[in-house]
Amino acid sequence: MASAVASVMKIKKMIVFFSAILFLSVRAFQKDEHSEELFIKPLSKGYVYSHFQFTTKWNASIQDPKTFSHYHLFPKSLGEVLMRYGVQELHLSQTQGLWRHKLWGYPVHDAPPGAALWVWFKPTVKDVDAAWTDLVNAVSGLFCSSLNFLDSKITITPSWSFRPHGIAPKSASFFSHSVRYGNLPNEIVCTENLTPWKKLLPCDSKAGLSTLFNAFHFHDSNYHSLGLDVRPICANAACTEEALELSQSLSVVKDVVSVSPLGSPNWSLKSLFGNHLVSSCPIASKSSIMIEVTNNENESLYSLTPSPSATHSVKRGPNEHTYAVYDTNLITRAGRALNIAFTYSDPQKMIKISPPSLYAHRFITGYGLENGGISCQIYNQLSTNLTILYFDTLPWFTRVKFNSLQVLNNGRAVPYKVHYTPAKDRSRPHHLELSFVLWANSVTELHWTFSRAYLKWTEYPPDANHGFHIGSAVITAMIPSTLEYTMPSQFSSQLDSILFQSEENSTKFPLRIHTESLLVQLPTPDFSMPYNVICLTCTVVAIAFGSIHNLTTRRFTQLDPTSKKGLVNKIKSFFMRSKSKTVAEDRDQGKVRETTPTNKIT
């Protein structure tokens, strides 16, 4: 018995030994790494911006068909989709709420309300439209969303705005036939989207920063956005090898003052996410928390507890940013729980954020249900002129009048370069792209008019009187200022890349922002009329059927016209029937003896 137990133990040790060797060999072969980061930025009026960033770098070429034969940290379900449909780059966002640039500055990844997907396909894909149709169905099933509704009626091919973010062939700079963009502004984001998204993480939500995920706190916030980006990047500085980068992000903006029972602007990890951090992902090579403390000189405005592991001051362009960094690997490895506390010295003196360099406001104009218009006011707070790209897509039922397009600044026309593709009814939307210059310290307004189309009654949704959604416009620019700018370096999606890569010589920084989505009313028929017609028809049929049924099924008897039918007679008849019933019962029981009357003869 002892020898059998010993042999079993030896076999187990050998299995563990060979499993470790196999793991190390696969690890060396795959050469992939994973990092997890949390970026927190206090905003004005008691708002707090939290951004989770999970980055997986796989040192393999997306062009090699053998790349997706073996997986380690990269999710297999996503890799099979990329391989099957010939995807070069994929960018997906699912957002609930609107990011307010004027009050909150710029997020790490800007996203429009609802769901947005734009994809660059490989040049080897022959039928891009067919590949897009199959891809949106696959991604819809993978993330439990309604992306399968991205059909030709709301899908376009951008010409200038959506350039590749990673390594791409030179032809991508001139031709855009391989890119597709679609937006669902009315898509609702809920826990059904968060669950499949976090399953793509190597540690899921079992360890590391993902243990802070609390669906109740996320969906109770003012803004939350799920993002997923896949792109090929350079594996080394010389770019002699390629790598595949998967970036998963989760952004949350929360109003701490309104949520706090005492109305306090102070916060901690536990108050923001409902839990404190007790572990780090064992697979992650980096695990850190970054807090921007740029406006807190000498800790005069607020303090952090415990003290950060390190503090970095980084100059990006003309602006300098300061970050407090916590190494969660080092802290949690010692067996300590991390609960960062943010405390104001004077709760009445909170952080104030300056308006960013570029922001916009878009709205519907006009009245009635026949004609309308769209205006977009673009604000340039810089002291220099700024060239931008304006991208907009409108549904086919808004009949755009292209000759009404105007770009004005202080009442003067601004020259512009335009790319416009008119819509086809029930086939494709309007596609408008403009390139023009924003004058320094000014407001430029775009405006055009449209007429509303009449839809078929089967084309109206169940809530027809709610209106129809129009997706956000996209503004792309290269700005010289990094005021309230939080985007990482172009070479890596990791947030700590801004700490170790010097950008003092950089004079331009890429920026993409989205405007508000719109709600337009269309002429709507009276859907209550069919209901009224049905009710009236059913009433008439019921009355006719009831009369015929009564005439054919009831039995008619003749009544005595001399009988009285007053209330007193009815009461007497009732008591007489009761007395007769009692006598009959007594007769049956033998209590009453029947007698025959006799006549006495005298």
QUIZIUR-V544957 format. One record per helix or strand of 2 or more residues. SS is the DSSP state (alpha for helix, beta for strand). FROM is the first residue (numbers start at 1). TO is the last residue. Records with the same first field share a line. If there is no record, write none. Layout:
SS: FROM-TO, FROM-TO
This chain:
alpha: 2-30, 44-46, 67-69, 76-84, 101-104, 128-143, 147-149, 170-173, 191-198, 208-212, 215-219, 256-259, 269-273, 297-299, 328-333, 457-459, 464-466, 497-500, 528-553, 567-589
beta: 32-42, 47-58, 87-96, 114-121, 155-156, 179-184, 223-234, 242-255, 267-268, 286-292, 302-305, 310-316, 319-327, 341-344, 358-365, 371-380, 386-394, 398-409, 412-413, 416-421, 430-438, 442-452, 468-470, 474-479, 509-514, 518-520
